[in-house]
């Protein structure tokens, strides 16, 4: 894995962990996430919460 790809991977993992933590900290978020039916909906919702999870680390 190239250094650049590793940095992207670690950034995405960090963003995902923060998103998961927020599901327990912010009331109603878990239900909003459960209501998503596609990956694009999840990515869009996460973006509205300030998380960048849409980009794949190898892209």
PyMOL Python script that loads the backbone (N, CA, C, O; Angstrom):
from pymol import cmd

cmd.read_pdbstr("""\
ATOM      1  N   UNK A   1       0.856  -1.168   0.000  1.00  0.00           N
ATOM      2  CA  UNK A   1       0.000   0.000   0.000  1.00  0.00           C
ATOM      3  C   UNK A   1       0.905   1.235   0.000  1.00  0.00           C
ATOM      4  O   UNK A   1       1.818   1.353   0.817  1.00  0.00           O
ATOM      5  N   UNK A   2       0.639   2.126  -0.907  1.00  0.00           N
ATOM      6  CA  UNK A   2       1.411   3.367  -0.975  1.00  0.00           C
ATOM      7  C   UNK A   2       1.122   4.242   0.240  1.00  0.00           C
ATOM      8  O   UNK A   2       0.045   4.160   0.831  1.00  0.00           O
ATOM      9  N   UNK A   3       2.071   5.061   0.600  1.00  0.00           N
ATOM     10  CA  UNK A   3       1.922   5.955   1.755  1.00  0.00           C
ATOM     11  C   UNK A   3       0.674   6.827   1.623  1.00  0.00           C
ATOM     12  O   UNK A   3      -0.060   7.016   2.593  1.00  0.00           O
ATOM     13  N   UNK A   4       0.438   7.351   0.432  1.00  0.00           N
ATOM     14  CA  UNK A   4      -0.741   8.195   0.199  1.00  0.00           C
ATOM     15  C   UNK A   4      -2.030   7.412   0.447  1.00  0.00           C
ATOM     16  O   UNK A   4      -2.969   7.923   1.057  1.00  0.00           O
ATOM     17  N   UNK A   5      -2.064   6.155  -0.037  1.00  0.00           N
ATOM     18  CA  UNK A   5      -3.240   5.317   0.171  1.00  0.00           C
ATOM     19  C   UNK A   5      -3.443   4.989   1.640  1.00  0.00           C
ATOM     20  O   UNK A   5      -4.576   4.943   2.119  1.00  0.00           O
ATOM     21  N   UNK A   6      -2.351   4.762   2.353  1.00  0.00           N
ATOM     22  CA  UNK A   6      -2.449   4.481   3.786  1.00  0.00           C
ATOM     23  C   UNK A   6      -3.030   5.680   4.524  1.00  0.00           C
ATOM     24  O   UNK A   6      -3.873   5.514   5.406  1.00  0.00           O
ATOM     25  N   UNK A   7      -2.595   6.868   4.178  1.00  0.00           N
ATOM     26  CA  UNK A   7      -3.133   8.079   4.814  1.00  0.00           C
ATOM     27  C   UNK A   7      -4.626   8.206   4.552  1.00  0.00           C
ATOM     28  O   UNK A   7      -5.387   8.533   5.463  1.00  0.00           O
ATOM     29  N   UNK A   8      -5.054   7.952   3.324  1.00  0.00           N
ATOM     30  CA  UNK A   8      -6.485   8.018   2.978  1.00  0.00           C
ATOM     31  C   UNK A   8      -7.272   6.961   3.739  1.00  0.00           C
ATOM     32  O   UNK A   8      -8.364   7.225   4.243  1.00  0.00           O
ATOM     33  N   UNK A   9      -6.706   5.761   3.816  1.00  0.00           N
ATOM     34  CA  UNK A   9      -7.356   4.674   4.535  1.00  0.00           C
ATOM     35  C   UNK A   9      -7.548   5.027   6.008  1.00  0.00           C
ATOM     36  O   UNK A   9      -8.638   4.871   6.558  1.00  0.00           O
ATOM     37  N   UNK A  10      -6.469   5.506   6.641  1.00  0.00           N
ATOM     38  CA  UNK A  10      -6.547   5.859   8.057  1.00  0.00           C
ATOM     39  C   UNK A  10      -7.510   7.013   8.297  1.00  0.00           C
ATOM     40  O   UNK A  10      -8.206   7.033   9.313  1.00  0.00           O
ATOM     41  N   UNK A  11      -7.562   7.976   7.379  1.00  0.00           N
ATOM     42  CA  UNK A  11      -8.496   9.086   7.504  1.00  0.00           C
ATOM     43  C   UNK A  11      -9.935   8.573   7.441  1.00  0.00           C
ATOM     44  O   UNK A  11     -10.778   8.979   8.241  1.00  0.00           O
ATOM     45  N   UNK A  12     -10.210   7.681   6.490  1.00  0.00           N
ATOM     46  CA  UNK A  12     -11.574   7.159   6.357  1.00  0.00           C
ATOM     47  C   UNK A  12     -11.973   6.347   7.589  1.00  0.00           C
ATOM     48  O   UNK A  12     -13.093   6.478   8.082  1.00  0.00           O
ATOM     49  N   UNK A  13     -11.067   5.516   8.084  1.00  0.00           N
ATOM     50  CA  UNK A  13     -11.358   4.740   9.293  1.00  0.00           C
ATOM     51  C   UNK A  13     -11.664   5.682  10.456  1.00  0.00           C
ATOM     52  O   UNK A  13     -12.592   5.442  11.228  1.00  0.00           O
ATOM     53  N   UNK A  14     -10.883   6.748  10.578  1.00  0.00           N
ATOM     54  CA  UNK A  14     -11.102   7.731  11.637  1.00  0.00           C
ATOM     55  C   UNK A  14     -12.480   8.383  11.495  1.00  0.00           C
ATOM     56  O   UNK A  14     -13.204   8.541  12.478  1.00  0.00           O
ATOM     57  N   UNK A  15     -12.830   8.756  10.276  1.00  0.00           N
ATOM     58  CA  UNK A  15     -14.141   9.366  10.036  1.00  0.00           C
ATOM     59  C   UNK A  15     -15.265   8.400  10.377  1.00  0.00           C
ATOM     60  O   UNK A  15     -16.256   8.798  10.990  1.00  0.00           O
ATOM     61  N   UNK A  16     -15.126   7.142   9.992  1.00  0.00           N
ATOM     62  CA  UNK A  16     -16.144   6.140  10.293  1.00  0.00           C
ATOM     63  C   UNK A  16     -16.275   5.928  11.802  1.00  0.00           C
ATOM     64  O   UNK A  16     -17.384   5.773  12.312  1.00  0.00           O
ATOM     65  N   UNK A  17     -15.149   5.920  12.514  1.00  0.00           N
ATOM     66  CA  UNK A  17     -15.212   5.734  13.967  1.00  0.00           C
ATOM     67  C   UNK A  17     -15.912   6.914  14.635  1.00  0.00           C
ATOM     68  O   UNK A  17     -16.705   6.730  15.559  1.00  0.00           O
ATOM     69  N   UNK A  18     -15.622   8.109  14.173  1.00  0.00           N
ATOM     70  CA  UNK A  18     -16.292   9.284  14.730  1.00  0.00           C
ATOM     71  C   UNK A  18     -17.786   9.250  14.428  1.00  0.00           C
ATOM     72  O   UNK A  18     -18.601   9.637  15.265  1.00  0.00           O
ATOM     73  N   UNK A  19     -18.142   8.791  13.240  1.00  0.00           N
ATOM     74  CA  UNK A  19     -19.562   8.674  12.886  1.00  0.00           C
ATOM     75  C   UNK A  19     -20.247   7.675  13.818  1.00  0.00           C
ATOM     76  O   UNK A  19     -21.326   7.950  14.342  1.00  0.00           O
ATOM     77  N   UNK A  20     -19.627   6.529  14.021  1.00  0.00           N
ATOM     78  CA  UNK A  20     -20.195   5.517  14.917  1.00  0.00           C
ATOM     79  C   UNK A  20     -20.348   6.076  16.328  1.00  0.00           C
ATOM     80  O   UNK A  20     -21.389   5.893  16.959  1.00  0.00           O
ATOM     81  N   UNK A  21     -19.328   6.750  16.818  1.00  0.00           N
ATOM     82  CA  UNK A  21     -19.414   7.357  18.154  1.00  0.00           C
ATOM     83  C   UNK A  21     -20.579   8.323  18.237  1.00  0.00           C
ATOM     84  O   UNK A  21     -21.271   8.384  19.253  1.00  0.00           O
ATOM     85  N   UNK A  22     -20.797   9.076  17.174  1.00  0.00           N
ATOM     86  CA  UNK A  22     -21.884  10.068  17.185  1.00  0.00           C
ATOM     87  C   UNK A  22     -23.262   9.410  17.246  1.00  0.00           C
ATOM     88  O   UNK A  22     -24.221  10.027  17.709  1.00  0.00           O
ATOM     89  N   UNK A  23     -23.368   8.166  16.786  1.00  0.00           N
ATOM     90  CA  UNK A  23     -24.651   7.465  16.848  1.00  0.00           C
ATOM     91  C   UNK A  23     -25.106   7.257  18.283  1.00  0.00           C
ATOM     92  O   UNK A  23     -26.304   7.189  18.559  1.00  0.00           O
ATOM     93  N   UNK A  24     -24.152   7.159  19.187  1.00  0.00           N
ATOM     94  CA  UNK A  24     -24.459   6.967  20.603  1.00  0.00           C
ATOM     95  C   UNK A  24     -24.532   8.282  21.367  1.00  0.00           C
ATOM     96  O   UNK A  24     -25.093   8.346  22.461  1.00  0.00           O
ATOM     97  N   UNK A  25     -23.967   9.323  20.785  1.00  0.00           N
ATOM     98  CA  UNK A  25     -23.913  10.616  21.468  1.00  0.00           C
ATOM     99  C   UNK A  25     -25.028  11.573  21.060  1.00  0.00           C
ATOM    100  O   UNK A  25     -25.426  12.431  21.847  1.00  0.00           O
ATOM    101  N   UNK A  26     -25.533  11.434  19.838  1.00  0.00           N
ATOM    102  CA  UNK A  26     -26.532  12.371  19.319  1.00  0.00           C
ATOM    103  C   UNK A  26     -27.853  11.628  19.127  1.00  0.00           C
ATOM    104  O   UNK A  26     -27.951  10.745  18.274  1.00  0.00           O
ATOM    105  N   UNK A  27     -28.860  11.980  19.910  1.00  0.00           N
ATOM    106  CA  UNK A  27     -30.149  11.307  19.803  1.00  0.00           C
ATOM    107  C   UNK A  27     -30.742  11.411  18.391  1.00  0.00           C
ATOM    108  O   UNK A  27     -30.717  12.473  17.769  1.00  0.00           O
ATOM    109  N   UNK A  28     -31.272  10.290  17.906  1.00  0.00           N
ATOM    110  CA  UNK A  28     -31.947  10.259  16.623  1.00  0.00           C
ATOM    111  C   UNK A  28     -31.068   9.897  15.437  1.00  0.00           C
ATOM    112  O   UNK A  28     -31.583   9.544  14.375  1.00  0.00           O
ATOM    113  N   UNK A  29     -29.776   9.978  15.593  1.00  0.00           N
ATOM    114  CA  UNK A  29     -28.885   9.691  14.456  1.00  0.00           C
ATOM    115  C   UNK A  29     -28.949   8.232  14.020  1.00  0.00           C
ATOM    116  O   UNK A  29     -28.961   7.932  12.826  1.00  0.00           O
ATOM    117  N   UNK A  30     -28.990   7.347  14.973  1.00  0.00           N
ATOM    118  CA  UNK A  30     -29.016   5.924  14.627  1.00  0.00           C
ATOM    119  C   UNK A  30     -30.250   5.613  13.783  1.00  0.00           C
ATOM    120  O   UNK A  30     -30.164   4.867  12.809  1.00  0.00           O
ATOM    121  N   UNK A  31     -31.381   6.174  14.148  1.00  0.00           N
ATOM    122  CA  UNK A  31     -32.618   5.933  13.408  1.00  0.00           C
ATOM    123  C   UNK A  31     -32.550   6.526  11.993  1.00  0.00           C
ATOM    124  O   UNK A  31     -33.045   5.928  11.038  1.00  0.00           O
ATOM    125  N   UNK A  32     -31.934   7.701  11.872  1.00  0.00           N
ATOM    126  CA  UNK A  32     -31.781   8.300  10.542  1.00  0.00           C
ATOM    127  C   UNK A  32     -30.886   7.433   9.660  1.00  0.00           C
ATOM    128  O   UNK A  32     -31.156   7.267   8.471  1.00  0.00           O
ATOM    129  N   UNK A  33     -29.834   6.886  10.236  1.00  0.00           N
ATOM    130  CA  UNK A  33     -28.945   6.022   9.474  1.00  0.00           C
ATOM    131  C   UNK A  33     -29.656   4.726   9.083  1.00  0.00           C
ATOM    132  O   UNK A  33     -29.489   4.234   7.967  1.00  0.00           O
ATOM    133  N   UNK A  34     -30.442   4.181   9.995  1.00  0.00           N
ATOM    134  CA  UNK A  34     -31.195   2.962   9.703  1.00  0.00           C
ATOM    135  C   UNK A  34     -32.199   3.166   8.578  1.00  0.00           C
ATOM    136  O   UNK A  34     -32.536   2.216   7.872  1.00  0.00           O
ATOM    137  N   UNK A  35     -32.675   4.383   8.403  1.00  0.00           N
ATOM    138  CA  UNK A  35     -33.666   4.677   7.368  1.00  0.00           C
ATOM    139  C   UNK A  35     -33.057   4.749   5.971  1.00  0.00           C
ATOM    140  O   UNK A  35     -33.790   4.753   4.982  1.00  0.00           O
ATOM    141  N   UNK A  36     -31.744   4.804   5.874  1.00  0.00           N
ATOM    142  CA  UNK A  36     -31.080   4.847   4.569  1.00  0.00           C
ATOM    143  C   UNK A  36     -31.180   3.473   3.907  1.00  0.00           C
ATOM    144  O   UNK A  36     -31.043   2.440   4.563  1.00  0.00           O
ATOM    145  N   UNK A  37     -31.422   3.482   2.597  1.00  0.00           N
ATOM    146  CA  UNK A  37     -31.532   2.204   1.890  1.00  0.00           C
ATOM    147  C   UNK A  37     -30.421   1.995   0.864  1.00  0.00           C
ATOM    148  O   UNK A  37     -30.321   0.918   0.277  1.00  0.00           O
ATOM    149  N   UNK A  38     -29.590   3.007   0.641  1.00  0.00           N
ATOM    150  CA  UNK A  38     -28.490   2.852  -0.305  1.00  0.00           C
ATOM    151  C   UNK A  38     -27.209   3.430   0.289  1.00  0.00           C
ATOM    152  O   UNK A  38     -27.240   4.225   1.229  1.00  0.00           O
ATOM    153  N   UNK A  39     -26.103   3.015  -0.276  1.00  0.00           N
ATOM    154  CA  UNK A  39     -24.802   3.534   0.144  1.00  0.00           C
ATOM    155  C   UNK A  39     -24.734   5.042  -0.074  1.00  0.00           C
ATOM    156  O   UNK A  39     -24.210   5.774   0.766  1.00  0.00           O
ATOM    157  N   UNK A  40     -25.266   5.501  -1.207  1.00  0.00           N
ATOM    158  CA  UNK A  40     -25.239   6.937  -1.499  1.00  0.00           C
ATOM    159  C   UNK A  40     -26.012   7.749  -0.460  1.00  0.00           C
ATOM    160  O   UNK A  40     -25.599   8.851  -0.100  1.00  0.00           O
ATOM    161  N   UNK A  41     -27.120   7.212   0.018  1.00  0.00           N
ATOM    162  CA  UNK A  41     -27.887   7.900   1.066  1.00  0.00           C
ATOM    163  C   UNK A  41     -27.069   7.999   2.349  1.00  0.00           C
ATOM    164  O   UNK A  41     -27.078   9.033   3.017  1.00  0.00           O
ATOM    165  N   UNK A  42     -26.372   6.937   2.689  1.00  0.00           N
ATOM    166  CA  UNK A  42     -25.529   6.938   3.895  1.00  0.00           C
ATOM    167  C   UNK A  42     -24.421   7.972   3.760  1.00  0.00           C
ATOM    168  O   UNK A  42     -24.165   8.741   4.686  1.00  0.00           O
ATOM    169  N   UNK A  43     -23.762   7.987   2.604  1.00  0.00           N
ATOM    170  CA  UNK A  43     -22.677   8.937   2.367  1.00  0.00           C
ATOM    171  C   UNK A  43     -23.194  10.371   2.450  1.00  0.00           C
ATOM    172  O   UNK A  43     -22.555  11.229   3.058  1.00  0.00           O
ATOM    173  N   UNK A  44     -24.346  10.629   1.844  1.00  0.00           N
ATOM    174  CA  UNK A  44     -24.918  11.982   1.870  1.00  0.00           C
ATOM    175  C   UNK A  44     -25.285  12.387   3.299  1.00  0.00           C
ATOM    176  O   UNK A  44     -24.969  13.496   3.729  1.00  0.00           O
ATOM    177  N   UNK A  45     -25.940  11.506   4.024  1.00  0.00           N
ATOM    178  CA  UNK A  45     -26.327  11.803   5.403  1.00  0.00           C
ATOM    179  C   UNK A  45     -25.089  12.073   6.254  1.00  0.00           C
ATOM    180  O   UNK A  45     -25.056  13.037   7.018  1.00  0.00           O
ATOM    181  N   UNK A  46     -24.082  11.228   6.123  1.00  0.00           N
ATOM    182  CA  UNK A  46     -22.848  11.418   6.887  1.00  0.00           C
ATOM    183  C   UNK A  46     -22.215  12.765   6.565  1.00  0.00           C
ATOM    184  O   UNK A  46     -21.682  13.434   7.450  1.00  0.00           O
ATOM    185  N   UNK A  47     -22.276  13.156   5.308  1.00  0.00           N
ATOM    186  CA  UNK A  47     -21.706  14.444   4.909  1.00  0.00           C
ATOM    187  C   UNK A  47     -22.447  15.593   5.582  1.00  0.00           C
ATOM    188  O   UNK A  47     -21.823  16.581   5.971  1.00  0.00           O
ATOM    189  N   UNK A  48     -23.771  15.482   5.727  1.00  0.00           N
ATOM    190  CA  UNK A  48     -24.524  16.546   6.393  1.00  0.00           C
ATOM    191  C   UNK A  48     -24.149  16.644   7.870  1.00  0.00           C
ATOM    192  O   UNK A  48     -24.344  17.686   8.496  1.00  0.00           O
ATOM    193  N   UNK A  49     -23.619  15.574   8.414  1.00  0.00           N
ATOM    194  CA  UNK A  49     -23.175  15.564   9.808  1.00  0.00           C
ATOM    195  C   UNK A  49     -21.713  15.976   9.937  1.00  0.00           C
ATOM    196  O   UNK A  49     -21.193  16.074  11.049  1.00  0.00           O
ATOM    197  N   UNK A  50     -21.044  16.219   8.805  1.00  0.00           N
ATOM    198  CA  UNK A  50     -19.656  16.658   8.833  1.00  0.00           C
ATOM    199  C   UNK A  50     -18.620  15.566   8.658  1.00  0.00           C
ATOM    200  O   UNK A  50     -17.438  15.787   8.920  1.00  0.00           O
ATOM    201  N   UNK A  51     -19.048  14.380   8.215  1.00  0.00           N
ATOM    202  CA  UNK A  51     -18.124  13.266   8.027  1.00  0.00           C
ATOM    203  C   UNK A  51     -17.898  13.009   6.548  1.00  0.00           C
ATOM    204  O   UNK A  51     -18.831  13.071   5.749  1.00  0.00           O
ATOM    205  N   UNK A  52     -16.650  12.718   6.187  1.00  0.00           N
ATOM    206  CA  UNK A  52     -16.276  12.447   4.800  1.00  0.00           C
ATOM    207  C   UNK A  52     -15.981  10.957   4.666  1.00  0.00           C
ATOM    208  O   UNK A  52     -14.852  10.521   4.893  1.00  0.00           O
ATOM    209  N   UNK A  53     -17.002  10.170   4.294  1.00  0.00           N
ATOM    210  CA  UNK A  53     -16.813   8.714   4.193  1.00  0.00           C
ATOM    211  C   UNK A  53     -17.033   8.204   2.775  1.00  0.00           C
ATOM    212  O   UNK A  53     -16.989   6.995   2.549  1.00  0.00           O
ATOM    213  N   UNK A  54     -17.269   9.092   1.817  1.00  0.00           N
ATOM    214  CA  UNK A  54     -17.630   8.668   0.478  1.00  0.00           C
ATOM    215  C   UNK A  54     -16.475   8.234  -0.391  1.00  0.00           C
ATOM    216  O   UNK A  54     -16.658   7.415  -1.291  1.00  0.00           O
ATOM    217  N   UNK A  55     -15.318   8.748  -0.151  1.00  0.00           N
ATOM    218  CA  UNK A  55     -14.174   8.451  -1.009  1.00  0.00           C
ATOM    219  C   UNK A  55     -13.507   7.164  -0.576  1.00  0.00           C
ATOM    220  O   UNK A  55     -13.207   6.974   0.602  1.00  0.00           O
ATOM    221  N   UNK A  56     -13.279   6.291  -1.521  1.00  0.00           N
ATOM    222  CA  UNK A  56     -12.597   5.038  -1.219  1.00  0.00           C
ATOM    223  C   UNK A  56     -11.099   5.294  -1.132  1.00  0.00           C
ATOM    224  O   UNK A  56     -10.565   6.105  -1.889  1.00  0.00           O
ATOM    225  N   UNK A  57     -10.425   4.618  -0.230  1.00  0.00           N
ATOM    226  CA  UNK A  57      -9.023   4.935   0.027  1.00  0.00           C
ATOM    227  C   UNK A  57      -8.119   4.701  -1.175  1.00  0.00           C
ATOM    228  O   UNK A  57      -7.069   5.336  -1.268  1.00  0.00           O
ATOM    229  N   UNK A  58      -8.481   3.822  -2.092  1.00  0.00           N
ATOM    230  CA  UNK A  58      -7.637   3.533  -3.237  1.00  0.00           C
ATOM    231  C   UNK A  58      -7.937   4.391  -4.463  1.00  0.00           C
ATOM    232  O   UNK A  58      -7.304   4.232  -5.507  1.00  0.00           O
ATOM    233  N   UNK A  59      -8.889   5.287  -4.337  1.00  0.00           N
ATOM    234  CA  UNK A  59      -9.273   6.122  -5.499  1.00  0.00           C
ATOM    235  C   UNK A  59      -8.443   7.363  -5.589  1.00  0.00           C
ATOM    236  O   UNK A  59      -8.633   8.168  -6.500  1.00  0.00           O
TER     237      UNK A  59
END
""", "prot")
cmd.dss("prot")
cmd.show_as("cartoon", "prot")
cmd.util.cbc("prot")
cmd.orient("prot")
